[in-house]
Amino acid sequence: MSELSAFRNRLVKNNRHWKKWARRRGISCFRLYDRDIPEFPWAIDWYQGHVHAQEFARQGQDAFTGDEQLAFTDTLCSVLEIEPTKLALKTRQRQRGSDQYQKTGRQGEEMVVEESGLKFLINLHRYLDTGLFIDHRQTRQMVRERAQNKRVLNLFAYTGSFSVYAAAGGARESVTVDLSNTYQAWSRRNFELNGMDLEQHQLIRADVLVYLAQLVRQRQLFDIIVMDPPSFSNSKRMENNLDVQRDHSGLIHNCLKLLRPSGSLFFSNNLRRFKLDAAIEQAYSCENITAKTIPEDFKRHRPHQCWLIKP
């Protein structure tokens, strides 16, 4: 198969380049291949000797099956010099709701990875995503650098990595909000893994839309807010569904009510066609910092957009 040979050659080249790049920067989890060749629409990530490979399903084309997948798997393991047990293969369909958080049907085993001197639990097999969005490593570092003696609010927090970074940066207090008991427990373990005092760092299980309104009524104030909502969510535990394009304006307005005059909101999402409401841009200081938050290994297909918004 000529396409497979082309893929193998590209993977050899990428493996050599990105591992050298990561080694120089002390990075242990990074993207090796990002749909470089159209016939192989995969995103392949390296997690400290383990590999997470996602096939992006395309309309009118079947996902790899049978002999094709076996040949692809053999190529991956051979080039990257890993055992098949260290490879997680998944197919990523066009998503609605909280699909990225759904279980795959495999239990998988948790493992610890390091990023910027911090430790995080991941599971490459159990869910579609791993527990750590490595495309946001630079955004997390930006929060860390600003967090000294600050009060931080992390909304749609997933497994709490932004909160852990804020704590590592010296935040005097953080509030981590997510609706999932599973991911709040995961956040707790990430804090504990890094020896952080949970008396300073509160975990709140709540519908973010409802909890934001409650914070506004209580006149709570924060120095830094991080908000990285899903594109869409229709969880049965929410009072209303969430559409980030439709609802981001109200979410941002409420966040800005909670910011001190010198505070900052980091707002990001992964909706490809997302457009920031013009009224938000007129009402507040909005800087599109996407170029600063996308790491080099993700620039082929930018996975998120990010703004720094101030009152």
Secondary structure, DSSP 8 states (H G I E B T S, - for coil): -HHHHHHHHHHHHHHHHHHHHHHHHT--EEEEEES-STT--EEEEEETTEEEEEEE--TT-----HHHHHHHHHHHHHHHT--GGGEEEEEE----TTGGGSB-S-----EEEEETTEEEEE-TTTBSS-S--GGGHHHHHHHHHH-TT-EEEEES-TT-HHHHHHHHTT-SEEEEEES-HHHHHHHHHHHHHTT--TTSEEEEES-HHHHHHHHHHHT--EEEEEE---SEE--TTSSS-EEHHHHHHHHHHHHHHHEEEEEEEEEEE--TT----HHHHHHSEEEE-HHHHS-GGG-SS---EEEEEE-
